[in-house]
Amino acid sequence: MTQIVPTPVASSWTTAVVREVERLGEDFVKLRLEVADRTPHVPGQHYVVRLRAPDGYTAQRSYSIASDPDDPLVELMVECLPRGEVSSFLHEVVEVGDVLEVRGPIGRWFVWGGTTPALCVAGGSGVVPFVSMLRYARRTGTEPLLRIAASAQTRERLPYADELEAYGAFIALTRENHLQTDGSERVAAHIYPEEIVPLAEGIERAYVCGSVGFVSFVGRILGEAGVRSDTVRVEQFGPTS
């Protein structure tokens, strides 16, 4: 199979028509966009969405792509953050037919082209780029190369939980017990190092996406599981102090 080659960083803005909007409770909104002059993305890349006020003020944020590269629409899953200028607007105001300014796809480092055995470890909404990877893996028959572990406070706070379970991802919830795909019940707790060990066997790369604290925590348990630090690629969000 031919490996997907990451596209160059997009340097110009374009427009995207909102074709689908699905608000998932108070926390998330899923947007499916028809992007003008679209360049195919590689799983793991992201788009920047820019909002422009009548007085010229602009605000922009980056959002990972959840869709498979073969999907005719670009899918973004946006977490609504307290006092978030862009996320609040997307969650509360945007409707089908609206036109947004976007730039992308962006990113060459945090990508998976379907040829490298990899483990993805996500915290909450950090799972979004891994959904793009798993959708690509399903379509291309490369599921054995991609393993996913996801952690969230509750199942409701984990986007794409049903799809992750169907893929066979390991899920750890920290505030409620969870029934695993093998029928066993996992008590509420963070990911244990011994849970990562079997997932890390034979991998050549690890991807970690989540909050600053989550990324630091996972970095330690990956080390305890024998994963070399030079094979780990990280994306983190939220305050750094």
Disulfide bonds with the S-S distance in Angstrom:
none
